[in-house]
Amino acid sequence: MEIEITRTFDLLEHLVNNHPKDDILAGKQSGEWVKYSCHDYYKYAHYLACGFLEIGLRSGDKVVTVSPNCPEWNFVDMAMAMTGIIHVPVYPTLSTDNYLHILTHSEAKAIFVNNSVLLKRLRPALDMMEQKSLIFTLANIEGEHRMLEILKAGIASKGKNMPLVEQSKNSIKPDDWCTLIYTSGTTGAPKGVMLSHRNLCSNFTAHSKVNIVDDKCRILSFLPLNHVYERSMNYHYQYLGASIYYAENMGTIARDLADIHADGFCAVPRVIEMFYDKLYAAGKDMKGLKRRIYFRAINHGCRWDYDKVKYNLWFRLGHTVYDKLVYSKWREKFGGHRMVIVTGSSSIPPRLVKLFSAAGLNIYEGYGLSETSPVIAVNNPHDHMVKIGTVGPVLSNVEVKLADDGEILTRGPHVMLGYFKDPDYTKEVIDDQGWFHTGDIGKLVGGKYLKITDRKKDIFKLSAGKYIAPQVLENRFREDEFIDQIMIIGENEKFCSAIISPNFNTLHYWALKHNLHYRDNESLVSIEAVHKKFQSIVDAINPDFAAHEQVKRFRLVSEEWTTANGLLSPTLKIKRNVLLEKYRSLINEIYQKEEPQSNPIISAFKSIELPSLNFGSKKKE
């Protein structure tokens, strides 16, 4: 029986009626997959909802979850949605200051923490809170209340509370506030994005029309569910009846993919780049003919295109050979067959899209923001609605237009309710006609495919008045295997420069081949031969850009940029303000001011000694 999905918890009845299965959700415990059926999912979510009412939580209360991906996250999410509680999912890797800001700003009544490690990380912020929150843990931690207690309370009180839960469900409207999602905060304190049921449901039902999976598929989930991207895709999978398996941890992704014979997963470009690095490194250990074939397959894949396979016979024949000898072996590592990889959050190098798609690991690149629930556009290789290098066509129920300066504006049911406790900033980004100003610069390719070129706030001007879009340059440079991260700089300066964090795995291998001796990464990047290597990379890429955009100077740094050291956001975007401050002395060294040339007239004036003048005193007669 089909029901219209207008509230997130409508998915529960939809699953029971249309996609009954024994493994709609699964997680690892003690190395074994623990599976939950659609009926289990429905039952536990309703019991928890009864439990929430029993412990005194009510509609409009904010409840925080700090947890890695697991089936229980979904039980809590649905229970909150049914009772009108506002779900505030939070990254497990934030700083104490950010935790304190979110817990205080959201006025959290209760906090669900997965395990003792996360509770320890959260504890300093909890201790600083003036208004204390209820704490519940998913794992068994001595001295702490468990979510299991709420579940038991819900079961015991279901006779009294289940009618109240049903009454609550019937009263909730599609436009009611559902969740509060704090942005990753690359430029300051995180802002709370308020999303309604309609925001979320209209969006995941729209991008579910892109033919990705069906109810026979198994999906591995490892990107954080607290981010609206992975969360929306999880709703997407549930809507289509696909089974969702949650990776044991980030270190077991490859093993878990193979273990469940996954049909797909969501990723950010950095994850795909890491997969590529491992595949490339595997070829370096090969010898002779095997090695030549392997790297020819990589080069072939980087030139791959949907139209070439369709219309070019020789290209298709070569592709068949490389698929048999190389690509099929890659797929074995990922689970054994062709799959779907959805990517977003930041730009991915086109060559990686081509290579992975050539290998039957089809990449669906999309675009969106937390404020847009999130998807605005997505490529659809299945229906040949794809153009590599763009983020694809705009979704069917989404409006997009470009402002005079190229900024992408969007309007529709996916646009947020606003920023929590910040009506002034909400008015800044959502105009009187309902257009949300994304802050991204883009263009429409062929009048159909949206292409993101930069962030409006990141674009800067050289002292000569020429504009620089740094992300365009950064994305191009990051295509090189030796460059892990890069930041283009030069605002109000004469020329562009770059701070480069090398891909140290690749650089170490190269240094070994060239018999370079070094103690650590700091000594490695100071070696002249290493600098010359990176200079050759810069020299090779520079001609791709206009003269004023070319990188004239660069500096190598010994630190890797990660979320752990605060140099990348949780969505793996570089934190420009943090990096600019960290490398201030290095940047000053790059742009050291030249001494003005000696001018004889100025020198003459400097040599004149003026008499002492006492302007404040009157000369005596």
N, C-alpha and C positions, 0 to 999 in steps of 0.2 A: 504494500500500500504506500503510494507516494504522498508525502506531506511536504508542504512548502517550508524551506529552511529559512526562517527569519530571525531566530534567536539561536545562539550557539548550542544550547542544550537540546534543541530540536534534533541534533545529530544522533542523540541516544535512541530515540524512538525510530528514526530513519534506519539506523544500523540494525536494530532488532528485527524490524519488519522486512527490510530489503536486502541486507547482506549478513545474515546470521553465519557466524564462523567461530572457530575455537581459538583463533590467534589474532584478533583485531589489534591487540597490544601485547608486547612481550618485552621482558627485561631480564638481565643476567643476575643470578644469585648463586654464589659459590661455584661459578663457572658453568652453570646450567641455565638454559632458557626457561623462564617461568612465564607461561602464556595465560592470557585472559580472553575469554569469549565476549561476544557482544552483550550477552546476558549478564556476565560478571560485571562488565563496564557499567551497564545500566543500573544494576543492583547496588554496587559499591558507591556510585555517585549519589544515588538517592539516600542511602543510609548515612553517608557523610553529611548530606544536606540536613537530615533530621538531627544529626549530632551537632551541627553548627547552631541550630536553633536551641538545642538543649543546653549548650554552654553559654548562651546569651548573645551570640552574634546575630545581627539584624541587617536588613536591607540598607544599603548605603555605607555600611562599615567597610573600611579598607583592610584587606588581609594580604600580607607579603609572603611570597614563597621564595626561598633561596635553595635551589636544588639543581643538580644535573638532571638530564633527561631520564625519565622513568615512567612506567605506567601510572604510578600513584599521582604524578603531577596532573595527569588528565582527570583522575577521580576528583581531586581537589578543585581543579578548574571548573568542571561541570557542576559540582556541588555549590560552588560560589555563584555561578551564573543562575542556577535555579532559585536561589534564595535572595537574589538582588545584591549580594555582597560584591564589592569591587575588588577584582583580582589585581594585585600589584606584583607581577613577577620580576625578580631582580637577578642580575648577573651574580654568579658565585665568586667572581674574581675582582670585586671592587675594592677600593681603598676604604679605610675607616672613615675618612671625611665624606666620601660619597655615600657610604652606608648610612651615616648619621643624617646627612641631608635628606635622603630618600625616606628613611623611617620617620623623621620628624615632619618633613614637608607633607607626606601622605597621611599623617595622623594614623598610623597603623595600629589597629586594635589587637591584631594577632600576627604572629610570624611563624611560618612553617619552615624548618631547617632540616635538610636531609640527613646530615651526619655530624659526628663530633668535630671533624676537621673544619667544616664550614661554620659550626657553632663557635669554635675557638676564634676563627677569623672575624666573626660578627661580634664577639663579646665586647671588645673595646667600645664599639659604637653603642651597644645596648647599655653599657654601664654609664655612658654619658647622656642618655636620654632622660629628660625630666619626666615625661609621661611614659610609664612603663607599659610594654605590650605583653600579651600572653605568648608564651613560647611553647611550640610543639615540635617534636622531632619525628622524622620518618623512621630512623634507625633507633635501636634500643640503646639509650644513653642513660647511665645511672644518674638518678637525681633529677631527670627531666621528664616532663609530660610527653606522652607519645600521641601521634595521630591515631594509633590503634584504640586509645581510650575514647576518642571522639566517635570512631566507628562503632565501638561497642555501645556507647551511649545512644547513638542513633538507632541501632538495632533494638535496644531495650525500649526506646521511646517511640518506635515507629507507629504504634497505634494512635498515639497522641499527635505526633509531629508530621506524619506523612500527609494527612489532609491539609495541613498548613503549607507543606512544600508544594502540593498540587495547586493550592490556592495562590501561592506566590508565583508559580509558573504561569498560571492563567492571567495574572495581573501584569506581567512584564511585557512591555511593548518593544517592537524592533528598535525604536529610537532611544530607548533607555540606555544609560551609561552602563558599560559592561566591564571595562578594564582600564587601568592606568599604567601606561608604559613609559618608563623614563628613558630618554634618549641617551646615547653613549657618551655624550659630553666631550667632543673633541675640542671645544672652544669655551670651556667653563662648566659651571654646575649643570647637571642633567636637568632637563625640563620634562614635566609630566604630561604626556599626551593622553587625552581622554578619548577613548573609542567606544562607540555604541555597538549593540548587537547588529544593527543594520550595516554599519561600517564593515565589520568583519565578515558577516554572512554574504553581503552583496559582492564582496571582493573574492572570497574563496570559491563561491559558486560560479563567478565569472571566469576566473582563471582555471577552474576545473573543466571548462569547455575546450581548453587546449589539451589535445589527446595525449596524455602522458602515461597513465596507469589505469588498471581496472581491478576488480575484486579478486583476481587471481595472483596479483603481484605482491611481492614482499619488499618493503622499503626499509633501509637502515637510516636511523635518525641520530645525529650526533651534534649538529649545531644547536646552541642553547635555545630551549623552548621559551625562555623569557624574552627573546627577540621576536618581534612580530613576524619576521620573515619565516623562520622555522615553524612558529606557531600556526601561521596561516596555512603553510603547506601541510602541517599535520591535520588541520581541519579538512583541507583539500583531499588528503588521502582517505580520511574517514568518510567523507561525503561519497567517494567513489568505492568505498569498501576495501581498500588495500590494507594489508597487514603492516603494522609499524613495529619494527624491532629497534630497541634502543641500545646503542653501542655500550659496551661495558665501561670503556673510558676512551680518551682520545688516542691512546697508544694501541688500542686493539681494533681500530677501524678496519684495516686490511683483513685481519683474521675474521672479524665478524661479517664482513661483506661476503667472504668466501664461504663461511659457515652456513649462512642462511640462503646462499645463492641469490643474492639481492638483485632486484630488478631496477633499483635506482637509489639515489640519495640526493640530498641538498648539500651544497658546498658554497664556500666563498672562494674567490680566485686564489687566495694563498694556499688553500688546501690542494687545489688542482696543481698549482705550481710545485708543491712538495711531492705530489705523486709523480709529476714529470721529472723532477730532479732524481727520484729513485729509479725511474725507468731509464733515464739517460745514463746514470751511474752504472747501471747493470751492463750497458753496452760497452763501457770502458774496460771492463774486465774480460771481454771477449777477445779472440785472436783471429787473424786471417780472414778468410771468406765470410765466416759467420759474423764477424764484426762489421765488415763492409755492407753486408745485406741489412744488418740491423740498423745502421745509421742511414742507409739509403731509404729504408722504410720510414724513418723519422723525417727525413727531408721530403719524401713523397707526401707524408701526412700533413706536413706544414704547408704544402701547396694545395691541399685538398679543397674541393668546393663541390657543393651539391650539383651545380650545373655541369661541372667537369665529368663527374661520374655518370651523369645522365646522357651527355652528348658526345664525350670524347672517348672513342673506342680504345685507343692505346692507353690512355690514362686508366680506364676501367680494367683493362687486362693486367696492367702493372699492379693495380690495387688488389686484384684477386690473388696475385702471387704474394704480395706483402702481407695480406690478411692471413693467408695460410701459414706463412713462415714466422711472422712476428706478432701481428695484432691479436691473433687467436690466443697466443700465449699470455698476452696482457690481460685479456678478458678472463682467463683462468684465475689470475691473481685477484680479480674483482668479483668473482663469483661464478664464472663459467659461461656467461652468455651476454648478449647485447643488453645495454641498460640505458637508463635516462639519468642524466646529471643536471639538476637545476642549479644555476648559479646566479648570484646577485650580490648586493651590498657594495661592490666596487667593480671597477673595470677589469676585465680579463683580457690578456693579450690575444688577438685574433689567431695567432699561429697555434695557440693551445686549443682553442675552440676547433680549429681545423684538424689538428692531430688527433685529439680524442674522438671527434666525430668520425674521422677516417677509420679509427679502430673499433667503431661500433659502440662507443661510449658517448652517445649523443648528448651534446650540451645545449640546454635550454637557458639562454641568458636573458635575464629580465631586469626590471628597474622599478624601484619604488622607495617609499620612505615610511617611517613609523606613522607620520601624520596622514598617510594615504592608505593605511590598513593592509598591506603596504603596496600591492602591485599596481603599476600604471601601464606597463607594457611588457611583453615577453615574446621572444622568438618561439616559433612552433615548427620544428623540423618535420614532425610527423605529417602535417598538412601542407608542407612546402611553403609555409609562411615564415620565412627566415632569411635574414641577410646578415652574414657574419660581419662583425665590426659595429653593429647596432644592437639595441636592446629590444628590437622587434616592433610589431604593430601594437597600437594602443588597444587595451581591452574594450570589449563591446559596450559596456555600460560606463565608460570613462571618457570624459571630454578632456582634450589637451589643445592648448594654443601657445604660440610663442610671442612673448612681449617684444617690443621694439629692440631691446638690447639682447634678445636671444634667450631670456630666461623662460624656463618651462613653467606654464601655469596649468593647473588641472582643476576640474570641477566634477562633482557627481556624488553618489551615495557613499563613496569610499573616503571622502574628506572628513577628518576628525571633528569632534565636537568643539575642541579647543584645547589650550594649555591650562592645566589645573592651577588655579589661583593666579592666573596671569592674563586677564582679559585684554590688557593693553597690547601685549605682544601678539595675542591671538588676532587682534584687529590689524596688526602690521602685516601678518602673513596671509590672512583671508580677507579679501577686499569686499566691497559692498555688493558685488555681483556674485559672490560665492567662490571666486577663483582663489585657489591656494597657490601661493608663490613659493615654488620649491627651492629657490636659491641655486638651482642647477642651470647651466647653460647648455642648449642643445639645438638640434636642427632636424628636420624631417628629410630623410633620404628617399628620393623617388616619390615624395608626397605621402609616404606610407610608413616607413620604418624610422623610429625615433633613435637618434644618436646623441649621446651625452658627450659634451666636449670639455666641460670643466665646472667647478663650483664658482658661483658668482663672487663669493667673498674671498676666494683664493686668487682670483685674477689680480695681477699687480701691474704697475707701470714703471718702466725704466726712466731714468732721469731725462732721456731724450724724448719721452712722451709715448714710446711704443708700448703696447699692451702685451703681456705674457700670460698665457693660460698654462700654469705649471703642470696640471694633471696630464695634458696631452704629451708633454715631454717626458714626464715621469713614467707614464704607461709604456712609451716607446723604449726608454732605456731599460725598464724592468724586463723587457723581452729577452735581454742578453742573459745568458746563464751565469755570468760572473756577478751580476748585480741582484742583490736580494731586495734592498729598499733604497730609495733615493728621494731627496727633497731638493727641488729647484728653488733658488733664491735670487734676489737681485732687485727688490723693490726700492725705487728711487736711486738706484745705482746705474753705472754706465753700461753694464753688461750682465748677462746671466751667468750664474755659477751653480755648483751642485755639491751637496753633502751626500756621500755614497757609503752605505753599509754593504759590504761585499757578501756574496753567497760564500760563506767560509768553507762549506763542504767542497764546492767546486775549486775554490782558490787553494785549499790545502792539497788537493790532488794535483793541480797545476804546479804548485811549488815543489812537490815531491818529484815530479817529472823533470823539473829544471834544476834539481839539486840545490834548492834554496834552504838555508839554515835559519831557523828563527826559534825564539823561546815561547812566544805566545802571539795572539792576534795583533797586539799592539806593535810588536817588533816586526811582524810580517808586513803590515800595511805601510811601514816606514822604509821597506826595501826599495831601492831605485827601480829594479826590474819589475816589481809589482806595479809601481806607479806608471812605468812605461806601458805595461800591459793595459791598464785602465785608460791611459791616454789614447792608445790605439782604438779602444772600444768607443771612446768619446769622438775621436776623429772619424770613425766609420759611420756613426749615427748622425752627427751634426749636419751633414749635407741634406738630410731629410727635412730640415727646417730652414726657415728664412734666416738671414744673416743675424738679425737682432735677437732671434730665439736661440741661437746656438750657444752651447756651454763653453765659455772661454776658460774658466778655471774650475777646479774641483778639489775636494779633500776627501780622503778615505778615513773612515773611523773604525775603531776596533770593536765597538759594541754592536751586537745584534739588536734590532728594534723589535720589541715584543710587548704583549699586553702586561706581562709580569713586571717589566721595568717601567711601565707607564708611558712608553714611547709610541705604542699603537693603542687605538681604542679597542673595546671588546669586539667590534666588528672589523678589526684589523686595518683600519684606516690610520694613516700617520697623523699624529697630533702636532700640527705645525707650530703652534704657539709654544708648546713644551720643547720641541726640538730647536726652535730658534733661540730659546733661552739657554738650553743645555750647551749649544755649540756657539754661543755668542762670541767667545774669544776667537774661535776658529773662523767665524764669519768676518770678524774685524780684521783678522790676519789676511783673509782673501781680499778684502776691500781696503787694505791699508792706504791711507790718504797720502798722495804724493806731495812732497814739499813744493811750494810754488817756486817757479824759476826766479832767479835773482833779477830784480829790476833796479837799475841805477838810480832812477828818480825816487822810488820808494825808499831805497837804501839811504839816499841823501836826506829825505825827510826824517827817517828814523834816527839819523845822527845829530839832528838839531836838538839842542838842549834848551827847553823853555824855562824862563825864570819862574820862581815860585810866586803864585798868585793867590792872595788871600781875599777871596770874594766875600767872605763873611765879616771882614773887619773894615773899618773906615780909617783912612790915613789921617794922622794928626797934622794940624796946621803947624 
